[in-house]
Amino acid sequence: MDSNSNLENNLGLEGPTNPMVSPLLTDLYQFTMAYAYWKAGKHLDKAVFDLFFRKNPFRGEYTVFAGLEECIRFAATFKFKEEEIAFLHTILPPTCEEGFFDYLRGINCSDLEIYAIPEGSVVFPKIPLIRVEGPIAVVQLLETPFVNLVNYASLVTTNAARHRRVAGSSKILLEFGLRRAQGPDGGISASKYCYLGGFDATSNVDAGRRFGIPLRGTHSHAFVSSFMGPDEITDRALPRSDGTGVCEDFVILTQHWLSKLQASDSLRGTFSETSHSEMAAFISYALAFPTNFQALVDTYDVMRSGLPNFCAVSLALDELGYKAHGIRLDSGDLAYLSTQAREFFRGIEKEFGVPDFGKMPITASNDINEETLDALNKQGHEVDAFGIGTHLVTCFAQPALGCVFKLVEINGQPRMKLSEDVSKVSIPCKKRCYRLYGKDGYPLVDIMTGENEEPPKERERILCRHPFNESKRAYVVPQRVEELYKCYWSGISGKQRESLPTLNEIRERCLRHLAEMRPDHMRELNPTPYKVSVSAKLYDFIHFLWLNEAPVGELQ
């Protein structure tokens, strides 16, 4: 058994969720660089790379870090198969020596160490999310897969967290995006990371199987319009919920309740004749799922047909000891329709004395996004749950996060990427990162220090400096100091490493971190930027190295 198999078995890890994530899921230049490193005898040089992003998405001032588990699973099972080596033979120039392919056959991640901020944490630009240390050729081959696994995961998790914040903690959020996602993996990833970001359930059955995410779903307009009338319903019997008897004709019972609704003085004028085909569909669905009856009520007309038909079926179910699970609105003025539906439900509770009928759950869908949720909140509505798809899973407001993977140290020597655009200048050397909390319990600032610097201490003043702007600086006296990095992979070195948490544990961390942030950092309109800083010593070193690395111009 090879060392890679030993690593995998010792950690109890399988490979990434998507089997397409393999050592070949990378950019060609990673292999051309790896060959050049090998040819130059540099492939074993000890390198340190940082994975980070430069700007928060969605015009906001925070991001939720996700995708770490998939990266660790990839590292645990990283190994070239013989057919992959054979393919590389066909795409690399024939001048590449056979020894390089033998080298590829033998590599895995046993010599790597991976440090990271815990998945589900709220994070900010320029702070490395993941630090990878090891032989430069191997680390370089991890770059594209790691960036791929973190970019979308963090983006869609952040998008979900933003929708959760606007909707409020009391609302149920359902991810309905599979049919609109960018391919099967986009759908599976979206379901997983939307749940991580605060959604309550998904319609995606495979995501439910893989990750244990609660599943929710009812029926579509096609089911409603597929019925022509009650005559199509042949098996009409429905046992009472307590098993004490059987209603031999549930259709007649439902029609009886519809007649009572039509004759009600308090409800008169809301509707007259309802759609017989819609009623047949609702009755059929209730016979199939008497303990889980929820209906889509906008196929024909919500107030004149869908709502009274639903209520007639629900009242018939109630008579037999069952409780309906509510309605779904998929079109129209959601604020108005939900308010009218709530009044109708309350009227039925008052008229017929059915306990809690006025609290019947109302779910809304129909291309909902952050702006829709905010508008509904301002208008006033009675929606209990939102089904959100396209704008959520496609990250319609911003298609990419923009993570990068930069070399910051080689053989103990700090390295730095320079640019005329200061936002693209990297912060050199192996670093430690801390989150400093103020007296109110909120995080105040994240600070990066050199690896060997003394860590910040609670209740001791420390100077926090902007990495590149000399005038931006502040003293901070932290009431609590949290070191951000933990070791998640140490190959076969034996160094103590963190075990990977469950999805529910990551979700709980995410919700906890979001709740502890200062509200002005989290608001949708003009949020306050969160401060990211470096220590005074690291600031001085950055600018010393910058001046030494930047070429000096000459005027003629």
N, C-alpha and C positions, 0 to 999 in steps of 0.2 A: 504494500500500500504506500502511495507517495505521500510527501509531506502535506500537500494540499488537501488530500482526503483526510489526513489526521486532523488538520485545522478545522475542517468542516464538521467532522464528527465530534471533536472536543467542544465546539461551540453549540452543537445541536442545530446548526443552520442549514437550511436549504438554499438554493440559488434565488435570484430575484424572482418576483412574481411573474414577470413576463419572460418566457423562455427565449425571446428574441434578444434579450440583453446578454450579449456574449462578448468575448475579447475583440471580435470583429466589429462590434457596434461602436465604431470610432471613426475619426477622420483619417484620411490617407496619410496626412503629414505626420501623424503620431508614429507611424511605422517608418517613414523616411527619416525622421529624427532619431528614432530608436536605432536604426541601422547606422546612421552617422555617428551616434554616441558609441556604438559598439566598435565601429571601424576605427574610431579615434582612441579607443581604450578608456572612454569616459563613462561607460554604461553603469559602472558600479559606484560612481561618485555619489556621495550622500547629499541628497537634495531635500529642500523643504518647500512645499507649495501651499499657498493659501487659496481657498475657494471662498469668494465673497461677491457681493453685488454693490453697485455704485449709487443706486437711487431706488427709493421705495416706490411701489407700483400704485396705480389708481389715484394719483395726485394726493396720496396719503403720506403719513409720517411713521408708518410701522409696517413690518412684514412678519409673517409667521413662518418659521423654518420647518420644512418638511422634506422627506426623501432620504433621511440619514439611514434608516433601516435597510432600504434597498441598496444603498451604497455599500454597507457592511456585508450584506448578503453577496453582493457582487465580488467584493474583495475575498470573502471566505471561499468562493468557488472559482476564482480566477485561474484558468488553466486552458492552454491551447489544445484543441483536438487535432488529430492528424489531418483530417480533411480541411481544417482551417489553415494549417501550415501549407498544405498543398495549394490552396487558393492563393495564399500570399506569394507563393512561388510564381504564380501566373501574372500577378499585377505589379510586382517589384521588378526593377530592371534586371536583366540576366547577369549584370556585373556584380550583383549582390552575392557574397560568398556563402557557401553552404554552412559554414560555421555559425552564421547569424541565425539560420533556421534551427540549428541544433540548440543554440542559446534560447530561442523562443520556446522550444519544446520543454525546456527545463525550468522556466520561470513560473513563480506564483507570488503570492503576497506575504510569504513567510518572513521576509526581512523588513516589512513595513510597520510603521506605527501610525495610527489615525486618531487624532484628537478632534473633538467637535463640541459645539454647544448642544445641549439635549434637544432632541426633536420635539416640536411643539412649542418651543420658546419664541417669545416676541424678540425680534432682532432688528438691526439697523445697518445702514450702509457702511461699508469699509471695514466693519468688524468681521474677521474671518469666521465663516460658519464651520468650516472643516479645515484642519491642517493635516497634510499628509507628508510623512518623512520616510525616506528610503532611497534605494538605488534609482538614479534619475530616469533611466530608461523605462523601468517598471512604472514609476509614478506617472511618467508622461503618458503611458498607455492607459492609465486610469482617468486622465483628464476629461475627455469628451463624455464617456459614460457617466462620470460623477456629475458633471455640469448638466447633462441631460436628465438625470434622475432627480436632481434638486430643483432645477429651474421651474418646470411646470408644477411640480408638487408644492413648492412654496407659493407660487403664484395663485393656484386655485384654492389652496388652504386660506391664504390671505383674503381672497375674494369671498369665500364662504364666511370667514370671520367678520368681514365688513357687512355682509347681508344680515348675519346674526345680530350685529350691533344695532343696525337700523330697525330691524323687525322687533327687537326687544326680547328679553329672556323668557317672557311668558308665552311666546308664540311657538308653535311647532313648525319646523322647517323641513321640507321634504325635497330631496334631490331627484329631479325627473329628467336628467339630461342625457341619458344614454343614446337616444335616437339622434341627438344633435352633436354629440361629441366627435372629436377628430379621431375616428377609427376606434376599434375595439379597446386598445390599450388606453386611449384617451378617456373612454367611457369607464373602464375599470379604475383607472387612477383617479378620475374625478370623483367617483363614488367614495373611494377610500379617503381622499383628502378633504372632501367636503364634510364628511362625517368628523374627521379630525378637527376641522375648523368650526364645528359647532352645530352642524345639521343633525337632525334627529333620526332620519331614516332615508332610504333610497328605494327607487323602483327597480334597481338593477339586481336581478336575481343572482347572477354569478358573483357579484360583489358581496351579496349577503352570504353566499356559501363560503367564499374565500376568507372574509374578514369578520363574519359574525355581525354585520351591520343590520339593524332592524329593517324589515321590508314593508313597504306600503304600496297599495294600488287598488284600483276599483275596476272600472270598465271604460270604454271609449264611446264616442258618438256612434261608431259603427254598430256596437251591440244594441243601442237603443233603436237605431233606424232599421235594424235587421228584422224587427218584429212588425207584423201588420195588425194584430189585434189579439184579444184574449183567447179566441178560439184555437190559437196555435198551442196553448198550454194544455197538455194532456194529463200530466200527473199533477193534480191540484192539492193533494193532501199535504198537511204539515203538522207534525207532532207538537204538542205543547212542550215548552222548554223543560218543564219538570217531569215529563214523561207520564203525566196523569191522564192523557187522552190525546185525541187527534182531531184537528180541524179537517174535515173531509173535503172542503172546497174553499181554499184560501182566496181564490179569485172573487167569489161571492162576498166573503168577509171584507175584502178590500173595497169592493164596489159599495158595500153598505157604509163603510167609513167615508168614502168619497161623497156619498149622498148626504151624510150628516154634515160634512164640511160645507157642501153647497147650500144646505138649509140653515146654516148658522147665521144668526142676526149679526154677530160681531165680525164675521168674515165675509158677509155678503158684499158683492161688488168687486172683490179681488179677482174672481174668476167665474166662469160659467161652465162651458164644455171644455174638457181637457183632451189631450191627444190619447186616443185608445191604443195606438201602437206603442207610445211611450209607457203607458200604464202596463201594458203586457210585458214590456222589457223589464220594468221595475219589479213586477210580481215574479217574473221568472228568475231574476237575480236574487230576490229575497228568498225564494224557495231553495235556491242553490246554496245561499249563504245567509241563513236566518240570524246567525250570531255575529255577522260582520257586514250588515247591509249598509252600503253607502252608495249614493246615486249621483251621477252627473246630470244636472237638471237644466242645462241650457241648449239641448238639442233643438227644441222648437221654440218655447217661450218660457222663461224662468217663472214669472209671476202668474201667468194665466194657465200654465200647464205643468211644468216641471216640478214646481214647489208643491202645489196641491196633490199631485200624483204621488210624490215622495211621502208627503204627510199621511195620505190615506194608507199607503203600504206600511208606514212606520206605526201608525195607530193599530192596524191589524196585527202587526208583529207584537206590539205591546200587550194587546189583549191575550196573546198566547204566551206571554212571559219573556219576550225577547226585547232587546234595546237596539234601535238603529244607531249607526255610527256617523250619520250626518250627510251633508251634501257637498258637492264640488261645483264651483262656478268657474267656467273656462273662457268666458267672453263677457263683453258688456261693461257697464260701469260698476266695478267691483265694490266701491264704497257704497253706492246707492243700493245695489242689489243685496249686499250682505246686511245692510241696515233694515231693508224691507223684509228680508227673510227672517231676521231675528224678531221683528215685530210680529210676523205671522206665527212663528213658533211660540212666542209668549202668549199670543192670543189663543192658540190651541190649548196651551197649558191651563190658562184661566177658564176657558170654555168647558173643557172636558176633564179637568182635574188630573192630568197626567203629570206625575212628578218629574221635574227637571227637563220637560220637553222644551222649555224656553232656552235651555242651555245647549240645545242640539249643535254639535260641532259644524262649523262652516269652513271649508277649504277653498282656496282660490288659486288658480294657475293663470296661464295666458301671458307669456313673455314678460314675466315679472323681473325687475332688476332693482338696484338700490334706489334709483329715483322714484320708481313706482311705489316701493315700500314707504319712502319718505312722504310722497304725496298722499298716500292712503292715511298715514298717521295724521297728517295735517287736516285732511278732509273729515276724518272720523269714520270708522268702519267697525264691522262686527266679525271680521275674519279671525278664525282661531288658528289656522294652519295655512302655510303657503307652499305650493309646489313650484319649484323654480328649476328651469332647465337651461335653455340656450345661453342666456347672458351669464349664467354661473359657470358652466363647465367649459365654455369656449373662452372664458375671460374676455368677453366682447369688448370691454372698455380698454383693455391693454393686452396685447397678445403674448408678451414675453417679459420675463423679469430681468434678464441680462446678467446672469452670473458669469464670473470670470475665474480663471485658475492661473495664478501667477507665481513664478519662482521668486522666493524671497531669501533663499540662502543656499549656497553650494559649498560643500566641504568646510562648513563653519564660517564661510565668508558671506556677509550680507549682500544681497543683490536687490536692485531697484529698477523698475521700469519708469522712464521719464517720458514726458509728453508736454507739448505746448498747452494742452488742455489739462489744467491742474486736477480736474476730477478724475483723470485717468492715470495719475501718478500713483504708483503702488507704495505701500508702507513696508520697508525692508525688515529682514531678520525674523528669527523665530520669536514669537511674542506670547505673552500671557494677557488675558483679558478679564476685566472685573466689572461688575455692575455695582454702582454706589447708590445706596438708598438714603433718603432724607428723613427728617424728623416726623413727617406725616406718613411715612411708610411707602411712599411712591419712589420708584427709581428716578434718580436725578441725572445720571450721566454714565456712559460706558467708557472705560479708560483702558488703553493698551499700554503695556510696559514691555521693556526688554525681558527676555527669559530669566535673566539672573538678577533682576532688580528686586528690592524688597517689596512685598505686596502692600497695597494700601491697608491701613489699620483703622478699625472702628474708632470714631471720635478723635482722630488725629487729622489735622489739616493737610491736604495735598493739593498741589497746583495741577489743574487740568488744562491742557493746551489744545487748541485746534491744530490738526496735523500740519496745515499749510498756511494759515493766516495768523501772523504773529500778534495781531491786536486782539484776537479772540482767546481769552483765557479767564479762568476763574478758580478761586480757592473753594474747595469742598471739604466739609467735615462730615464724613459719612457716618450714619448711625448703624448701618449694616453694610457689609462687604460680601459680595457673592462672586466667587471665581467661576467663570463661565465654561471653561474647557474641562472635558472629562475624556479619559482614554477609552475608546470603543474598539480598538483593534491593536494588538501588539504582536501579531504573528506568532512565532514560537519562542519569543524572548522570555515569556513567563511574567511579564509586567502585568500588574493587576488591571483589569479592564471592567468596564460597566457591562452589565447584562442588558440586552435590548428589551425595552418595556413593551407591553401589549399595546394594541391600538387604543383601547379604552384608557389606559394610563397616559398615553401621549395626548389624547383628547382632553383629559382632565387637566394636564399641565397647560395646554393651550388656553383653555377657558380660565384657568387660575391666573395665568400671566396677563391675559387681556383684562381681567377684572382689576388687577393691581396697578395698571398703568394710569397715569394722571389723565383725567378726561380731556384736557385741551390737546393732548397729543393724539387722541383717538377720534376727535370730531371730524365730520365729513367736510365741512367748509372751513378753509384756512386753518388747518391744524398747526399747532406749535411744533417746530422741528425738535426732535429729541437730540440731545447733545452727545456726540461721539468725539472722544479726545484721546490724547497721548500724554504720557508723563513728560515732565520737563527734560529728563535725560534722553528719552526716546526722540523728543522733538529736536533737541540739539543734534542728535546723531543723524536723523533724517536729513536735516539741512546741511550738515557736514558732508554726508555722502552725496547728496544732490549736487553740491558745488564741485565735488571731486569727479563725479561721473559725467557731468554736463560738459560738452566740448566748448572751448572758448573761441569765440568768433574773432575775426581780424578784419579791420576796416582798411580799405586801400585808398 
